[in-house]
Amino acid sequence: MTETTTPATRFAVPGRIAVNAEAATVWQTATLTEIRRETPHAATFRLAVPRWPGHLPGQHLMLRLIAADGYVAQRHYSIASAPDGSGHIELTLDRVPDGEVSGWFHTVARPGDTVEVRGPLSGFFAWPGDRPALLLGAGSGVVPLMSMVRHHRARGLAVPLRMLVSARSPEELIYAAELGGETTTVFTRSAPPGTPVGRMTAAHVAPLLAEQPIGGWEAYVCGSNGFAEHASRLLVAAGQPVERIRIERFG
Ligand SMILES: Cc1cc2nc3c(=O)[nH]c(=O)nc-3n(C[C@H](O)[C@H](O)[C@H](O)COP(=O)(O)OP(=O)(O)OC[C@H]3O[C@@H](n4cnc5c(N)ncnc54)[C@H](O)[C@@H]3O)c2cc1C
């Protein structure tokens, strides 16, 4: 299944992707098949979802855990993997202190366990690969952006894509080994020798906007509320049109 024929794009209008209403409401059983550590606080969970309808990079899903006594906890998670029609999807979860759902994944979950998912959800943050993309993320906000990077690579897309990610330290940088020439990193607490430490600034954003691809950039910003505010202000100050900034807040 390709990204142009997934149900998620069937009713697409420019700039906004319609969501398949049925896929968004039907719960499916997902089986955990693999756990990969990314950083001391984040891990990737690969799930087999045999009837997964396909997704676009940037979309998320709703996940629910049901305890033996019937107690239900549900949370949104971005899809980290690129659309590939394999019947598997990957999620990357940060372990939140005392977090109910992330705590279960990080301490209890084992391959073979099942959870329930419904989705994909939200067309607003989706990137079909049809326009130049400028991606700004912090912490686990890199997850939906990585789906876009992976999609860009897997399809060999020629459309420009750049990513700017902020992490506390090199050890906390999710997907570090996978990041390539499209990515600039910013470290806020500690950095390798010779690399400055500090938050994302106008000096990081300006060189990206100095390059103006045909059609201009579509900016995708993802992270905590604080990061989303900060990064979108930097983009606007650097000349990015406000209506071409899409924001996903995890906080
Ligand atoms: C669209 C969307 C996509 C998301 N995608 C991802 C993703 O790809 N990866 C990911 O790790 N998370 C993602 N999140 C966040 C996720 O939905 C949960 O909020 C997060 O996993 C915490 O849930 P929990 O049950 O572990 O913690 P809870 O039991 O809900 O919370 C425990 C404590 O932690 C605090 N807390 C809750 N969330 C956070 C947070 N994000 N940071 C710091 N403190 C917090 C709460 O206030 C509470 O005090 C996404 C959120 C949204 C809205």
The ligand as a Gaussian input file, in Angstrom:
#p B3LYP/6-31G(d) Opt

LIG

0 1
 C       -0.678000      13.782000      19.941000
 C        0.233000      13.249000      21.025000
 C        1.280000      12.416000      20.677000
 C        2.143000      11.916000      21.662000
 N        3.191000      11.119000      21.283000
 C        4.066000      10.692000      22.209000
 C        5.199000       9.896000      21.820000
 O        5.410000       9.603000      20.632000
 N        6.047000       9.478000      22.792000
 C        5.842000       9.795000      24.129000
 O        6.656000       9.366000      24.968000
 N        4.779000      10.531000      24.510000
 C        3.889000      10.973000      23.599000
 N        2.794000      11.714000      23.993000
 C        2.532000      11.876000      25.449000
 C        1.673000      10.670000      25.935000
 O        0.358000      10.778000      25.397000
 C        1.524000      10.606000      27.462000
 O        1.071000      11.864000      27.932000
 C        2.807000      10.231000      28.174000
 O        3.289000       8.949000      27.746000
 C        2.552000      10.153000      29.710000
 O        1.570000       9.187000      29.962000
 P        1.687000       8.291000      31.276000
 O        0.421000       7.505000      31.379000
 O        2.964000       7.569000      31.300000
 O        1.752000       9.372000      32.448000
 P        0.529000       9.878000      33.355000
 O        0.142000       8.775000      34.291000
 O       -0.534000      10.441000      32.464000
 O        1.209000      11.072000      34.138000
 C        2.075000      10.868000      35.272000
 C        2.667000      12.185000      35.726000
 O        3.507000      12.730000      34.700000
 C        3.051000      13.994000      34.241000
 N        3.176000      13.965000      32.768000
 C        2.291000      13.470000      31.888000
 N        2.769000      13.552000      30.629000
 C        3.983000      14.116000      30.716000
 C        4.979000      14.449000      29.777000
 N        4.807000      14.231000      28.431000
 N        6.135000      15.006000      30.235000
 C        6.321000      15.233000      31.561000
 N        5.406000      14.925000      32.511000
 C        4.254000      14.382000      32.103000
 C        1.606000      14.080000      34.681000
 O        1.219000      15.433000      34.906000
 C        1.627000      13.273000      35.980000
 O        2.095000      14.056000      37.049000
 C        1.933000      12.227000      23.032000
 C        0.861000      13.084000      23.370000
 C        0.042000      13.593000      22.389000
 C       -1.091000      14.501000      22.790000

